Amino acid sequence: MLRHMMAPPELLEIGSHCCYGGTVYRFEHISPVLGDCSMKLSAFVPSAPPTKFPGVIWLSGLTCTDESFAQRGAGLAMAQRLKLILIMPDTSPRGEGVPDEDTFDVGVGASYYVNATTEKYKKHYRMLDYLTQELPSALVAKLPLLPEKLGIMGHSMGGHGALVAALKNPGMYRSVSAFAPISNPSEAPWGQKAFNLYFGEDKAAWADNDAVELLRRYRGPPLRLLVDQGTSDMFLSEQLKPGLLKAVCDEKGIPLTLRMQSDYDHSYYFISSFIQDHLKFHASFLNGVLRWCPDPGTSLAPSVYSVDPTLAEEPSGAETANADEATDVAPKEEPSESTVADAGETTPEGAEEAREEVEAATNALQTVQIIDGSPKEIDSLAAVSLPDETALQLVKVKVAPPQAGEVRVRQVAAVPSRVDLVAEKEKPYPRILGLESSAIVEDVGEGVVEFQPGDHVIPCYQAHCGECAGCKAAESNYCDSVHHATSRGVMVADSRPRFSYGSTEVYHFKGTSAFSEYSVVHAHSLIKVRKDAPLAYLGLLGGGVAAALGAVWNVGRVQRGASAVVFGAQAEGLAVIAALVKAGAGKIVAVDPYSSRLDLAQKWGATSLLNPYSLPEGVSIKDQILKLIGSTADFAFDCRGDLELAPSVLEVVKEWGKCVTVGTPHGPDVLLRSSWPPPGGLTSVTFGGWRSKPQIPLLVDLYMAGELKVDEYVTREESFENINDVFDNFDDATGEFESQPLSPKALARVCSACSSAIFMMRLADHAEVPRPPPSGRPEPQAPSKSQSTPALRASQLRSAAEPNMSKRYDVSMGILGRETSKPRPALQAVLRSMRRPIHEIHGLDTAHWLASVERARSAERRRRGGVDKRPVPSWNFRGGGPLQPIAGITDRVSQTDGKGGFETSPGATHLQQKLDEQLRRQEELQRQLAQLQGADEEAAEVEPADPAPMPPQEPPVAETKADPSPTANSAVEEMDDDAVLRALEEQRSLRRSLRAKLQHLLGERKSDTAQDPKEEKLLAEHEQMDKRLRKQMEEIRSQEEVLRKLQKQAQQFQAPSGRDLR
């Protein structure tokens, strides 16, 4: 409360010095918190264009002042490189009236950064409040400091002060480190002497200001601690006791990197030797891409701990030469000086000839320059989406030259994504889709100086101009410079598109339009990348993969040792798992209904696997998470967008935990539609929080350094001319139930609220993780041929193709499902063959597929105004509406079991269990009926008439895990599209009939005065059994209610009261 009520003190500059390009300032101010005494502090501010910087607070040790570290710590040069403000306050209050002692280890210069409570010291010695409340507000008012990005470190007494300040204020500091801290002052002579003066005999106050004791009861967000200690420190065993710090961190599971540095002592020589590591550690949490700690044997690229691109190693001359040779844009030839010189030395007869040759070469050069530099239209093969066509039309369009602020690029590779499938609502038409790609700059428009022809670039829907309010905001990656135009499919300069087909304008999509050989993009929407990186794969870093990485590193800010649950193990889910592994997460639980995906998640780093549809009866996902990791998780990442699982996503995290949605079509809306309120936080940030231009090149650096997986997401390459086949196989069971081929436009209705991930089609569920060749770079692969191409598409290709357009594109994409000896049918083939025997539709899960089709047809009839009275199954495995069960191909395509057979999908397993349960109940009723009928035959010759006829029993649906040959599972193969539903309804009718007959017989026996003793005994036993079952059910409900109350109390107990831990 104090930090909000009190006006910040004014800092008066009393000196400044230029140092390493930055400036060291010294300030003085009056501190109300410290009893109105005069305080001095020093601060180093790096030089850079007007902007704000993160800050790191340095707390010095006994007898030091605010100038000690600035003059002797040797950290200012690295702070300048990393763009960090260093804040160096004094070690205690000073001045007239401030109490002091005659020894160096207490009093002035030895405050231990605590709030004293004894009468003598409590007025002036309130250093903890000074550091955490008064000082930050004063610094923000004076310096270009980002208050939400602070780290803290210190030495000796200051190291202990840094630990205590961070532990008592969870979430205030993003990073904490220390040099030779006094770890356990309650058990050290220095600390005991100081605490006795500052707290008296109040042992509770001692424990509240002791780092080891605070760690023992710490319940805040995950911490990552870095501590360096010299082995030749004379105070090591008696005063510092780092072993106690390590022991309690091991006990509590708090990640601590304790480096024992051989032969180093307690001096500033020790500090200056390792200060650079500590500053890099802090920068990784305040500025960087990853959370890095200098563990033994760990060496990462500079981009890991800094956002300054200049820190990345410059390529050598040979590398630059190789990069220039690799580009497809050849450098223009200049007439060499030697040629002109030689021409000048010729004879008079040869001079004229030499001049003519030079003039001819110059004219040729000018001609080449005019041809290359003059803007003109370019013919481009493109896949155009038309409003009245069901397939993308491959035609030759005109691409206009770029205007001011625009760049024309030649696409190298495109990545079909689910965003292209949900594009129907975004008008106008016609337009060219395509969100993710990589390209080479062809030419630039007026005013563009950032790009040159031949540059390698990634078009990105998330623009970055660096000038708008969104780009300047500290915690935002939104840029509104071009969004108002790209959302309408036009360019900013004239509000018109750059594509045309005859006299018709063809509109852009998301500012990228990757499905065209050439495209015009705003300069703000292009990311320049290094030329030595394999360009074809970099398009993945302009979309879903980068968004998933950012969800962990930028949005979640996961620290080492944290626990996380990942819902969905498709492409985004695997990227989240990979990012969690890099961030050092301790326990990672992957949740997915398919064992093949779970196996893949385990290979990518998941420590535990969970199938939500194979849990024992009465066990929830939260119960299983508690069993797997011992508590609720620190983070939950929803990569599915499944309404059915939404309550589980929200309830598996701690009170201060965070839920992040990744790649779901509606972001957190799906979770908010559930009845469970979000706990610590629920968020979804566009593009994973990345600022495209300054930060995506850092991901490329990590990829080239071998720190990131990118190649592994690509499981299939396809020719651009087969793009319709790509989308036909993209999600076989999604779309209108028509016979004609389906395009993204036709698929949009049922995709818009469904799929668990937007970019999931780049990674096959069943595939092994591809590994790059020994060189570390992917080998080029020839694109595969399509199985068939419609005649219309072939004629369009023939009319559109020219000799200079014969090069095929590599369209990186993935197909879910199993490739077999037979080609997997496209959607239209599946729908046409619905009346054929099921085994002829290769690889389909019968029960789930038929039930899904029935649900979809019923929904379509209701949408058109008809009344659907046919029974529809009440179960829904994906949530979000009646069309959900068919939204993902893996919900009914059988998965391989590695032995040539097939696994049963969750839908079929669930339905099979329901039928088995019906059969078991039917057999039980028949057994009881037989007993009563036997007793009745002994007592009377006439048997009561049945109240209802018994329908014939249909054979149960066989499990799909059998051999998929035509001779196996014949009962399943011969069923039509309503067989499963009929069987289920008939089983229910049979059960009702048997129950009615049993009740009729029981009623007659009760009304019969001459009952047989055997019958009376049987009825009595039946009634007693019924009473016992009811009593047991009541006891179970009572126990469940008590358990829920205890769980609620335990959750409330876990979070310290009165503190916001988010």
N, C-alpha and C positions, 0 to 999 in steps of 0.2 A: 504494500500500500504506500510505503514511503516514497518509492521511486516515481509514483504517479502524482503525488501531492506536492512534491518539493520542486521548485524551479531550479534548473541546473546552474551551478556557479559559473561565473564568467572566467575564462582562461585568458590571462594576460601574457603575451609573448615577451620573454626577457632575453632571448638569444636564439640564434639560428646558425647552422653551419651546413655548407654543401658537402655531400658525402656520397660517393659512388653514383652520382647523377641524381640522387634524391636529396632530401633536406632533413637534418636533425634539428627539431625545435625544442626549446625549453620554455615551459610555462609555469606561472605561479597563480594561485587562486586561494580564496578564503573558503574553508570547508565547514559548513554548518554541522555536518555529521560528526566531525572530529572536534567539536567544541569551538568552532570559529578560529581555529589555528590556521596559520599560513602553510600551504602545501606546495611543493614543487614536483614537477614530473617532466620527463623527456619523451619525445615521440619521433620516430623516423617515418617519413612519408615518401613513398617512391614517386619518381617523376613519370608522368604519362599524360595523354590528353585528358581534359576534364572528365573525370569519372570518379566513382566511389570504389573503395577497396575493402576487403576483409581485414581484420585486425587480430593480432596475437599479443596478449598481455604477458609481460615478463616480470616475475617477482624475484627480487634479489635476496641473497642470504644475509646472515648476521653482519652488522656493522657497515653494510653497503649503502649507497645512495642511489638516486635516480639516474646518475650519470655513469655509474660503474659499468653496467653492461654495454652501454653505447660506446664507451671508450675502450673496453677490453674484451668484449664478448665475441668479436669477429663475425657477427651475423648480419651486418647491414648490407653487404654486397649481395648475399643470397636473398635477403628481403626485397632488394631492388629487382632482382631477376624474377622472383615469384610474385611481385606486386602485392606485398603484404605491408600493412602499417604495423610497426612495432611500438607498443605502449609500455613505458617503463616508469611506474610510480615509485615513490619513495618507500622505504621499508618501515616507516613509522611516522607518527606526528612529531613535529619539532616546534621549538619556539618557547617563548616565555610562558610559564605556567604549566607546561607539559611535564608531568612527573617523570623522574628518571632514577636510575640506580647507578652505583659505582662500578658495576661489572659490565662486560661487553655483551653478555648473553641474555640480558633482560633490559627493559626500559627503552630509551631512545635508540633507534636502529635495530631493535629486536622485538617487534610487536607480535610476531608469529601470525599476523594477519587474522586476528580473532577479535571478537566483541567481548571486551573484559566486563566482568560483573562486580568486582570488588569496588569499594567506595573510592579508593585512591585512583583507580585507573579507568573507571567506567565512563567518565565524561569525554576523555580524549581518545582512548584506545578502542575505537570501534572500526577497525580496519576492514573487517569483512563487509559491513554495510557500505563503507566507502568504496570498496572494489566493485561490489555487485549492484549498487544503486546509484550513488552520486557520480562516480567517475564516468561510467558509460554515457550518461546523458550529457555531461559536460563535453566529452570528446566528440559526440555526434554533432553538437552545436558548433564546434570549432573546426573539425577535421572532416575530410571526405571519407567517413567511416560508415560501413554497413553494419548497423548494430545487431542484425540477426545473424551475422557471420563473425563470430568471435571464437578464438581459441585461447588457452591459458597454459603457461609453463613457468617453471622456476627452478631455483637451485637451493639445496640445503633447506633452510627454514622456508625459503620461497617455494621450493618444490613441495613441501608439506602444505603450504598455503594454497597452492594451485590445486592439489588433490582435494583438500577440504572444501574450497569454494565450488568445485565442480560437483562433488558428492552431495553437498547441501543445497545445490540449486540445479536439479536435473533438467537438462535441456537448454540451459543458458549458454553453455560452451559446447561447440561442436567437436572440439579436440582437446586432449589433456596430455601433457608430458612433463617429465621432471628429470633433473640431474641430482643424484645423490640426496634424495629427500630424507628428512627425519620422519621415518615411516610410522613409528609408534611412540610419540612423545610421552605418553602416559607411563611408558616403561624405560625411558631414556633420561639420564641426569639433566640434560639441557631442558627437555620438555617438562619434567617434574618441577624444576625450579621455576620456570616461566608460568606454568599452569597454577602453581600454588600462589603466585603473586596476582595473576589475572582472574582466577576463579575461586581462590581460597580452598576450602575443603569440600566443595561441591563436586563430587566424583561424577555425577551425571553430566555436568558441564564439561568435565575433562573428556568423557566419552563422546560428547557431541562435537568435539573439536579435534578428535584423533582419527587420522585417516584409516588406520586398520579397523577401529571400531565402527566407523561409518561404512566401510566396505562390508563388514559382517551383516549389517542390517539394510544394505542398499536394495531397493526395490524399484528403481527408476528405469529409464530406457537403457538399452545396451550400451556399455562403455568399451572403449579400446584404449589401453594405457601403454605408453612408451616410457621406460625408465632406463637411464644409463648410470652405471656405478663403477668407479675406479677401484681396482683390487688393492692398490697401495694407499688408499685413503686411511689416514690415521684415526678417523672417527668411525670407521666402518662397523666394527663389532659392538662398540659401546653405545654410540649415539644414533646411528642411522638404521641398522637392522633391516636391510632389504629382504632378508629371508622371511621375516614375518609378513611382509607385504605380499610376497609370492605365495606363501602358504594360504592366506585368506583368499586370494584371487583364485587359486586352484580349487579351494573348497567351495566357493560360490560360483565357479564357472565363468569368471570375468576374464576376458582375454588380456593378458599382460605380457608384453615383450620386455624382459629384464636382461639387459646386456651388461655383463661383467667385463669391463675393459681392463686388460692386463697392464699393470705398471703405472696406471694413471692415478693421480691423487685427487685432492679436494679443491684445487685451485682453478683460476680462469684458463690456465693452459688446457686443462681437461675439458672445460666448457667449449672453448674455441675449436677443439679438435672434432667435436661431434655436433655442433650447433646446426650445421647444414642439414644433417639427417633429420633433426627435430623440426626445422622449418619446412622441409619437404613433407614430412608427416602431417603437419598442420595444414599446409597448402592443399594436400590431397583431400582433406575434409572440407576446406573452405572454398577451393577453386576448382579442384580437379575432377577427373572422370571416374577414377576408382578411389576407394579408401585404402591407402597404402601404408604399410608399416615396415621398417627396415629389418625384417626377419633375416636370420642367417641364410645366406645363399639366395636371397631374393634380389633381383635387379630388374627393374622395369623401365620402360621408355620414359623420357621426360614428360611426355604428354599425360602420363598417369597422374603426376602431381602438379600440373600447371595447365592453365588454359592459354598461355602465351605461345602462339605457334612458333615464335622465333627460338624457343628453347629446343625444338626438335632438331636433331642433327642434320646439318645441311648435306645433301648428297655430294659425293666426290665428283671430280671432273669426269672420271670414267662412267660413273653412274649417270651423270647428266647427259653424256654423249650417248650412252645406251638408250636413255629415255627419249632423246631426240630422234634416234634411229627408229625407235618403236612406233612413234606417232605416224599416222597416215598422212599428215600434211607435210609435204617436203618443203624445206627452206628454199627461198628464191635465190637463184645464183646471181652473184655480183661479178662484174668484170674485175679481174685481179689487177693489182698494181703492177705485178710483173709483166702482164700482157701489155699494159700501156707503156711501160718502160721499154720493153723489147720493141714495141712499135716505134718508139722514138729513136731507137738506135739503128733502124733500117736505112737502107740507101734511099736517095730521092725517088728512084723508081718504085721501090717497095713501100715508101712512106705513104703514098696515096692509097695503095692497096690496103696497108695496115689500118689507115684511118677509116677506110670504107668498112673494113671488118669490125672495127670498134663501134662505128656509127650503127652498123647493122645489129650488132649485139646489144647496143644501148636501146635502139628502137624495139628490138624483140623483147628486151626486159621491160620497157615501158608498156608494150602491148600486153605482156603477161600481167603486169601490175594493174592495168586498166581492166582486164578481163576478171582478175581475181577480186579487185576491190569494188567494182561497180555493182550496185544492188540490182538484182533481177529475180524474177520468179524461178522457182525450181520445181520440177516434176517429182512427186514423191508417191511411192506406193503406201497406201494407208488402209486401215480397217475402219470403215465408217459405220456408225450406228444410225439407222434411219428409223423414223417413227412407225412406218408401215411394214417393216421387214423384220423377220424373226431371226435372221443371221446377220453377222457383221459383213458388210459389203467391201470386198477387196477391190479398190479402184485406184486410179491414178489421179491425185489431186494436185492443185497448184499451191505452193507455199510461198507467200509474199516475202520480200526482204524485210529485215528487222527495222523498226523505226526507233526513235529516241528511247533509250533505256531498255532496249530489247536485244536478244541474242538468238541467232539461228543456229541450231545444233543438228548434228547427224547422230541418230540413235545407234548405239552399238548392241545393246541387249535390253529387253523389256521383261518385266516380271508380272504376269497376270495375278491379280489379287482379288480378294472378295469385295473390295470397294468397287471394283468394276462391275460386280454383279448386283450391287444395290444402288445403281445409278439412275433408276427410272424416274425418280422424283425430281431429279436435277435437270431442268430444262435449260436451253431449248435444243431442238433437233434441226438438222443432223449434226452430229459431233463425233469427235475422235476420242475414244477412251484411252485409258492407260495411265496408271498412277506412278509406278516405280520403274526406273530405267537408269541407264548410264549412257553418256554421249560424249561427242567431241565437238568443240566449237567450230562452226563453219564460217560465220562472219558475224560482225557486231554492228549495232546501230549507233546513232549519234550520241555522244556523251558517255559511252561505255568505255572506261579505261581499265577496268578490273580484269577483263578477259581479252585474250588474243586468239586468232585462229590457230587451231591445233591443241588448245588447252583441253585437258580431260576434266569432265564435270559430271555432277549428279544433279539432275533436275529434282526439285523437292517442292511438295505442296506447301510446306511450312516456310514462308519467305522470311528474309531478314534484311532490313534496310539500315539498321543502326541509328536511325534518326527519329522514328516515331515514338510515341509515348510508351507503347508496349515494349519496344526494343530497349528503351532507356530504363524501364522499370527493373529493379534489382532481381525480383523473383518471377519474372514473366518471360515467356518465349513467344508471345503473340505479336505478330506484325500486321498492321492494317494498311500497309502501303499499297498493296495490289489486291487485297482480298475482295474489295467491292467490285473489281473487274473479273477476277478469276471465278468468282461464284456465279457470274453470268455467262461464262465461256468466251469472254472477249479480252482485249488488251487495253491497258490504261490510256495509251497515247490518243486513240481515236474512238474507243468503245466499239471496235469492230474486230472480228477474228482475222487471222492471217491465212487460214485455209479457204480454198474455194474449189468447187467442182462445177465447171462450166460457169453459169451465171449465178449459181447458188453458193451462199456462204456456208462454210462448215465450221462449227464452233469448237472451242477448246474444252478440256476437262481438267479441273483442279489446277490449271496453270501449267500442266505438264504434257498431256496428250502423247503418251509414249508409244501408241500403236500407229506410228507413222515413221517412214524412213527419215524424214526431216521434220523438225518442229521449231516453232518460234516461242521462246520463253522469256519472261521478264528477267533482267539481270539480278534482281533481288531474289529470284527463285532458283538460282544456280549456285552450286557448291563446287569450288575449284579444288581438285585433289591432285596428289602427286602422280607423276607419270610412270613411275616404276611399279605401281600397284596394278594387278590384273583388273582392267576396267570392267570387263563383262560381269564380274561378281559384285561390284561396288554398288549397283543399284539397290541391293538388299538393305544397304545402310541409309537409304532414303525413304524407308517406309516402316513396315511392321517389325522387323528385327531390331532396328534402332529404337523404336518406340518401346519395345519390351525391355531392352537394356536400360533405357532411361527411367522406366518405371521402377527399377530397383535402385539405380545409382542416384537419380535426381529427385524422383518423387518420394520413394520410400526412404532413401538415404540409409540403406541397410548397413549396419556396422558389423565388424567381426564378432562372431559368436552368437549372433541373433538367430532366432528360429523363424521359419516361414512355411506356409502351406500354399501350394500352387494348384489351383483348380484348372485342369485342362493341360494336357501334355502334347498339344499340337505345336506348330512352329513357334507361336508366341510363348507358349508355356515352356518349351525347351530353351528359348532365349532367356526367359526369366530365370530358369534353373542355372544356366551358364553364368548369368550375371551374379546370382547369389553365391555361386562357388567362387567367383573372382572377388566378391566382396568379403569372403571369409565367413559366410553364414555357417552356424554350427549344425543345425538340424533342418533338413529340407524334406517336406512331405509332398509327394506328387499325388493328386487325386484325379482319377480318370476311370471311366467305365470299361476301358479296353486294355487287356493285359499286354498286347503288343506295344501300345503307347507307353505303358508303365515300364516295360522292359527298356524301351528307348530312353525314358526319363532317368532310369537308374544308370544307364551308361553315360548320361550327360551330367550326373552328379547328385541326383536325388538320394537321400539317405534312407527314406522309408517310402513305401508305396501303399496306396489305398484305393480299392475299388468300391465306390459308394453303393453299388447294387449287389454286393456279395457279402455284406455285413450280417452277422448273426441277428436273429430276430430280437428286437428290443434294444439293439446297440445302435446308437446314433453316430454320425460322423464325428461330432465333438467328443463322444466317449472314446472313440478309436484314436483320435488325435491325442487325447490325454494319456492314453496308454502308450502311444508311440514315442512322444517327446516328454512326457512327464508333467506337462502343464499346457495351458493354452499358448498360442504362438504370438510372437512379436509382430508378425506381418502375415497378411493373406493377400494373394494375388489372384484375381478372378479373370481367367482367360477364356471362360466359356459363355458367360452371360445367360446362365440357366436359371430361370425363375424358381424351379423346384429346389435347387441347391442354394439359393440366395440366403435363406436363414442360416445355413451352415457356414457360409463364407463369413457372415458377420459375427457368429457366436464363437468361432474358433480362435479369436484374437484376444489378447489381454485388454484391460480397460484402457491402457495408454497405447495399445497397438494401433496399427493402421491397415485399412483395406484399400487396395489399389486395383482398379479395373484396367485391363490391358486388351486392346484390340476388339472389344465388344461393340456391336453396332450402336448401342444406346448408352454406353458409359455406365455410370453408377445408377441410372434410372431403373435398371432391372433389379438391383439390390434394394433400392428404396421402395419398390413396389411390394416387397415382402413385408410381413408384419413385424419384423424385428428392427429396432432402431440401430443405427450404426454405433459402435462403441467409441474408441478413441478418435477415429477419423475415417472418412470415406472420400476418396478422391480419384479423379481421372484427369490427366493433363495431356493436352494435345502433343503428339510427337514425342512423348516421353519426357517433356520438359527441355528437350535439346534446343539450343539456338543454332540453327542449321549451318550458317556460314562459318562461325568461329569454332564450333565444337565437333561437327561431323568429321572434318579432317583429322581430329585427334583419334577418333575411332578407327580411321584408316591407318593411322600410325600404329595403333595397338594391333590391328590385323596384320600389318606387315612385320611387326615385332613378334608375331606368333602368340599374342596374348588373347586374341579373340577368334572365335569360330565364325567363318562366313561361308567358305566353300561347302561346308557340310549341310547347309540348308538346301542346296540345289541337288535334286535327285533325278532330274530329267531335263534335257535340252531338246527344243523342238524348233522346226523351221517356222518363220513368221507366216508363210503362206498357208500353214495349217492352223491358224489361230481359231477358226471355228471348231475344228476337231478338239482343240485344247479346251474350249469352253463347253463343248458337248460332254466331255469326260470330266469336267471340273467338279461337278456334283450331280451324279446321274439321276438322283431322285428328287431334284428340286425343279419346280416349274409348273406351268399350266399343263393340264392333261390333254395335249394335242398330239397329232401325229407328225407334225412338221418339226424340223430341227429348232432348237431353242437357243436364244442368244442372251447376253446379259440383260437386255431390256425385258425379255419375256420372263426371265427368272426373278426379276426384282421383287414382285409382289410377295412371294413366299420367303425371300431371303431377307427382307428388310427388318424383320423382327426375330430372326432365328439364330443364326449360327453362333457357335461358341467362340469363333475367332474370325477375323476378317482376312488375315493373310496366311491362313493355315495350309493353302494348297501347295506350298513350296516344299513340303516335307512329307514323305510317305510314312504311314504309321508302322508298316511292317519292316522297313528297311534297316539294315545295319547302318551305323554312323559312318558315312564315307570318310576316308582318310586321304589327305593330299599326298602326292608322291614324295619320295625322299627329299627332293629339292625344296619342299615346303610350299610350292606353288602348284595350282591345278594344271593337269595336262589338258591340252585342247582335245575336244571330242567332236566328232562329226555329228551334225544334227540327224535325228532319226526321221525316217519317212513315215508319212501317215498311212494307215491301212487303206483308206479310200477317200476320194475327194468328189463331191457332187459335180455333175456336168456343168451346172451354172457357174460354180466357183472356178472350175478349170477354165471355162471360156473367159471369165473375167480376168484370170491370171494371164492368159495368153494375150488378151487385148491390152492389158496394163503393163506387162513386162517389156523391158527394153534391154539391149545387151549390157548397158552400164548399170542395170538394176538386177542383174542375175545373181548377185551375192545373197546368200541366205542369212537370215537372222538367227541368232541364238536366243530363244525365248525361254528363260529359266523358269521352270515350273515343276510341280510335283503332282502326281496322281495318287489319290488314296485308294487302297485296295490291293489286290494281288494280281500280278500279271501271270497268266496261265498260258497253256498251249492254245486255247481259244482266245480270240480278241474279246475283251470285255465289252458288252453292248452299250451303246449310248442310250440316253433316256428314251428317245422315240422307239428304239428297238425293244426296250424293256416293256414299254406300255403297249406296243402292238402285240407282244407275246404273252400278255397276262392270261389269256385263255389256254395257253399251251401248258403241258405238264411242267410242274415247278422245276424239275431237275434240268430242263432245257434252258432255263434262265440261269446262266452260269453264276455261281457264287453268291446267291441271294439267301438271306435268312428268311425263311418262309413266313413264320408266324408274325414277326415284327413287320415285314414288308406288307403283308396282306392287311393287317390291322391299320397300318399307316395309310395305305391306299384308301381304305374305307373311311377313315377320319377325313382325309383330304377331299374325297368325293362328297361327303356329307357337308363339309364346310362350303364347298363350291355351290352345292344346291341351295344352301341357306343364303349365300351371298347373292344369288340370282333371284331370290324371293320365293323359292320353293320350300315345302315343308318336308323335313326328313324324319321319318318315324322309325327308321331302322336302328337297331341297337348299335351304339358306338362304345368301344371300351373306355372305361373311366381313367385307366392308367395313362400317364404321360411321362415319358422318360426325359424330355428336354424342357418342358414348360413353355409358356409364352404363346399358347393358342393351339387350335386344332391341327394346324399344318406342321407343328414342330417335329413330330416323330420322323418325318421324311426329310428334314432340313439337312441332315448330314449323311453322306454316303456310308460312313462307318457305323451308323446306327442299325444298318441292316445288311451290309456286305460282310460276309463271313470272313473271319480272320484266320490266318494260317496258324497251325500249332507247331510248325517246324518239322512235322513228320508226314507231310502230304495231306493231312486231314484238315478239318476246320474246327475252330472253336465256336461255341454257342454265344451269340451276342447277348447283351443284357436284356434286350426286349424279349427274345425267345425264351431265355431262361426264366424270366419273370412270369410269362404266360404259361410255360410248362409247369412251373411250381403251382400256379393257381389251378390248373387242370388236375395235377396230381392230388392236391388238397381236396378237390371236389370228389375224386375217385375214392380217396380214403374215407371221407365222410359217408359216401354212398355205401361202401362196403360195411361200415359200422352200422348204419341204419338197416341194411339188409340182414346183418347178423342178429340185431335185436329183434327185427321183425320175424325172422325165422324162429327165434326162441319163443316169442309170444304165440306164433302160429302153431308151433309144436305143442305148447301147453294148451292151446285152444282145442286142438284135435283130441286131446285126452279128455277134455271136459264136455265138448259138444261136437255134434256132427256137422253143424251148419257154420260156415265162416262168413263174417260180415263182408258185404260188397265193398269193393275199393271205391274210395271217394273220387278218384281221378285215374284215368288210364296211365300206364307207365310207358313212356316213349322208349323206343329202342336205344340202346347204348351205343354211341359212336366210339370208334377206337381213339384213344388219346393221341395227341400230336407227339410224334417221336422227336427226340432231341436231335438237333442239327449237328452235333459233334460226331456223328457217324461218318462212315466212308461216303464221300459225295458221288460215288458211282451211281449209274441209273438203276442198279438192282437193289441199292440200299435205301432204307427208309421209304418203302413203297407207299406207306400210308400217307406220308407227307407229300410225296411227289404227285399223287393222284387227286389231291384236294384242290378245289377251285378257290376263287378269291374270297368266298364267304364261308369256307369250310370251318376255319378256326372259330369264327364268331358263332356259327351254328352249333359247333360242338360245345362251346362254353355255355350257350344258352340252354342246350338240351341237358347238360349236366346239372345246371341249376334247376330246371323243371323236374328232373328226376329226383333231385334231392327234396324239393318241395313236396312231391308226390309221396315219397317214402315217409317224410316227416308227418304228413297228414294221415297216412295209413297207420303209422305208429300211434299218433294221438287218438285216432278213432278206436283202435284196439284197447289202448289204455283206458279211455273213457268208458267203454263197454264193460271192461273188467271191474272198474270201480262201481258201476251201477248194478252189477250182478251180485245178488245176495248169496248165491251158492257157489262162491269162488273156491277153487281148488287151493289147498294150503301152499302148493308149490308156486302157484300164480301170486298168492298174497305175499309170499316171501320174496319173489322176484320183484314185485312192485315196490315193496318196502325197501329193498336194497337199491332199487333205481332212485327212489325219492331221497334216500340218505346220501347216495352219491351226488345227486343234484345239489343237495344242501351243502355238502362239503365243497363242491366246486364253487358255489356262490360265495361261501365264506373265504375260500382261498383267494378268489378274485378281489374281494373287498380288502383283504390283508395286503395284497400286492399293490392295489391303488393307494392304500394308506402309506405303505412304505415308499412308493414313488413320490408321494407328496412330501414326505419328510426329507427324502433325498434332494428334491428340488429346492426346498428351503435351505438345506445345508450347503448346497452348491452356490446358491445366491449369497449366503453369508460368507462363504469362502472367497467369492469374487470380490465382495466389498472389503474383506479383510486384506486382500492383496494390494490394494491401492492406498497409499497414505492419504489420510483425509485432508481436505483443504488445499490440495495441490494439483494443478493441471499438469499431467505428465505427458501431454501430447507434444 
